[in-house]
């Protein structure tokens, strides 16, 4: 689930707000028609998102930051994190054909103009981490770790290619686990219990 959407453009920081889809589209269109910059993130299907960026000044540098939480799969005795480099062509095509505004020309990036990618992944495990490995980007990662925590960074400018994968091996991979999160402002908790 996405829990954060931010845009950084020429030193300005914009933090996204969750709104009803119709309202978000209406506000995006209004901002574009008034000549303002605008940013919109839509959930097309679960775990498939489209980000629209409108009215960029010439030569602008834009960084889009998306924060999300997901349950990870266990494959071959490792916990696996995967980030695809693109979505299925039919999803991409339908997203690009959606008309969000008509005031300015929509620019579609070609496959070779995707830009570059950077990532920072914070890992906190209930047991000792035995190994962290990226079969797709091993030579591009920077790793800082303690016994049960780690931060993995992909160097800025890395080509995402067909996707990024990270494998984490633990000392006790098959032990049931429970995570408890406290609500920031209420006296309530949420928990997740997993069995492998």
CORURJO-V32654 format. One record per residue. N is the residue number from 1. RES is the residue in three letters. SS is DSSP state (H for helix, E for strand, - for the rest). PSI is psi in radians with two decimals (none if undefined). BURIAL is b if it has 9 or more other C-alpha atoms within 8 Angstrom, else e. Layout:
N|RES|SS|PSI|BURIAL  N|RES|SS|PSI|BURIAL
This chain:
1|UNK|-|2.38|e  2|UNK|E|2.29|e  3|UNK|E|0.08|e  4|UNK|E|2.42|b  5|UNK|E|2.09|b  6|UNK|E|2.67|b  7|UNK|E|2.40|b  8|UNK|E|2.11|b  9|UNK|E|2.09|b  10|UNK|-|0.82|e  11|UNK|-|-0.07|e  12|UNK|E|2.40|e  13|UNK|E|2.13|e  14|UNK|E|2.24|e  15|UNK|E|2.19|e  16|UNK|-|2.67|e  17|UNK|-|2.52|e  18|UNK|-|2.22|e  19|UNK|-|2.83|e  20|UNK|-|2.54|e  21|UNK|H|-0.81|e  22|UNK|H|-0.76|e  23|UNK|H|-0.75|e  24|UNK|H|-0.76|b  25|UNK|H|-0.73|b  26|UNK|H|-0.80|e  27|UNK|H|-0.64|e  28|UNK|H|-0.84|b  29|UNK|H|-0.73|b  30|UNK|H|-0.76|e  31|UNK|H|-0.75|b  32|UNK|H|-0.82|b  33|UNK|H|-0.44|b  34|UNK|-|0.03|e  35|UNK|-|0.17|e  36|UNK|-|2.78|e  37|UNK|-|2.63|b  38|UNK|E|2.61|b  39|UNK|E|2.37|b  40|UNK|E|2.31|b  41|UNK|E|2.17|b  42|UNK|E|2.50|e  43|UNK|E|1.94|b  44|UNK|E|-0.85|b  45|UNK|E|2.94|e  46|UNK|-|2.21|e  47|UNK|-|0.22|e  48|UNK|E|2.06|e  49|UNK|E|2.61|b  50|UNK|E|2.30|b  51|UNK|E|2.20|e  52|UNK|E|2.32|e  53|UNK|E|2.16|b  54|UNK|E|2.63|e  55|UNK|-|0.93|b  56|UNK|-|2.37|e  57|UNK|-|2.69|e  58|UNK|-|2.36|e  59|UNK|-|0.20|e  60|UNK|-|2.57|e  61|UNK|-|2.11|e  62|UNK|E|2.35|e  63|UNK|E|2.16|e  64|UNK|E|2.21|e  65|UNK|E|2.11|e  66|UNK|E|2.20|b  67|UNK|E|2.25|e  68|UNK|E|2.81|e  69|UNK|-|2.36|e  70|UNK|-|2.57|e  71|UNK|-|2.37|e  72|UNK|-|2.60|e  73|UNK|E|2.71|e  74|UNK|E|2.12|b  75|UNK|E|2.28|e  76|UNK|-|0.85|e  77|UNK|-|0.26|e  78|UNK|E|2.56|b  79|UNK|E|2.30|b  80|UNK|E|2.26|b  81|UNK|E|2.22|b  82|UNK|E|2.39|e  83|UNK|E|1.92|e  84|UNK|E|2.60|e  85|UNK|-|-0.37|b  86|UNK|-|2.91|e  87|UNK|-|3.06|e  88|UNK|-|2.45|e  89|UNK|H|-0.64|e  90|UNK|H|-0.57|e  91|UNK|H|-0.75|e  92|UNK|H|-0.78|b  93|UNK|H|-0.80|e  94|UNK|H|-0.61|e  95|UNK|H|-0.70|b  96|UNK|H|-0.43|e  97|UNK|H|-0.24|e  98|UNK|-|2.26|e  99|UNK|-|1.84|e  100|UNK|-|-0.39|e  101|UNK|-|2.81|e  102|UNK|-|0.05|e  103|UNK|-|-0.56|e  104|UNK|-|2.79|e  105|UNK|-|2.38|e  106|UNK|-|2.30|e  107|UNK|-|2.17|e  108|UNK|-|2.21|e  109|UNK|-|2.43|e  110|UNK|-|2.80|e  111|UNK|H|-0.67|e  112|UNK|H|-0.12|e  113|UNK|H|0.43|e  114|UNK|-|-0.36|e  115|UNK|-|-2.89|e  116|UNK|-|3.05|b  117|UNK|E|2.50|b  118|UNK|E|2.62|b  119|UNK|E|2.58|e  120|UNK|E|2.13|e  121|UNK|E|2.07|e  122|UNK|E|2.26|e  123|UNK|E|2.26|e  124|UNK|E|2.03|e  125|UNK|-|2.70|e  126|UNK|-|-0.23|e  127|UNK|-|2.94|b  128|UNK|-|2.44|b  129|UNK|E|2.14|b  130|UNK|E|-0.70|e  131|UNK|E|2.50|e  132|UNK|E|2.23|b  133|UNK|E|2.47|e  134|UNK|-|1.88|b  135|UNK|-|-0.31|e  136|UNK|-|-0.49|e  137|UNK|-|0.59|b  138|UNK|H|-0.73|e  139|UNK|H|-0.13|e  140|UNK|H|-0.02|e  141|UNK|E|2.57|b  142|UNK|E|2.30|e  143|UNK|E|2.28|e  144|UNK|E|2.31|e  145|UNK|E|2.73|e  146|UNK|-|-2.89|e  147|UNK|-|-0.79|e  148|UNK|-|0.08|b  149|UNK|E|2.65|b  150|UNK|E|2.72|b  151|UNK|E|2.16|b  152|UNK|E|2.26|b  153|UNK|E|2.34|b  154|UNK|E|2.30|b  155|UNK|E|2.36|b  156|UNK|E|2.45|e  157|UNK|E|0.01|e  158|UNK|E|2.46|b  159|UNK|-|2.14|e  160|UNK|-|-0.52|b  161|UNK|-|-2.36|e  162|UNK|-|-0.14|e  163|UNK|E|2.99|b  164|UNK|E|2.38|b  165|UNK|E|2.43|b  166|UNK|E|2.28|b  167|UNK|E|2.30|b  168|UNK|E|2.09|b  169|UNK|E|2.31|b  170|UNK|E|2.80|b  171|UNK|-|-0.65|e  172|UNK|-|1.22|e  173|UNK|-|-0.53|b  174|UNK|-|0.23|e  175|UNK|-|2.34|e  176|UNK|-|2.58|e  177|UNK|E|2.64|e  178|UNK|E|2.30|e  179|UNK|E|2.41|e  180|UNK|E|2.26|e  181|UNK|E|2.34|e  182|UNK|E|2.44|e  183|UNK|-|2.48|b  184|UNK|-|-0.71|e  185|UNK|-|-0.12|e  186|UNK|-|2.79|e  187|UNK|-|1.21|e  188|UNK|-|2.78|e  189|UNK|E|2.79|e  190|UNK|E|2.54|e  191|UNK|E|2.76|e  192|UNK|E|2.28|e  193|UNK|E|2.25|e  194|UNK|E|2.54|e  195|UNK|-|2.29|e  196|UNK|-|none|e
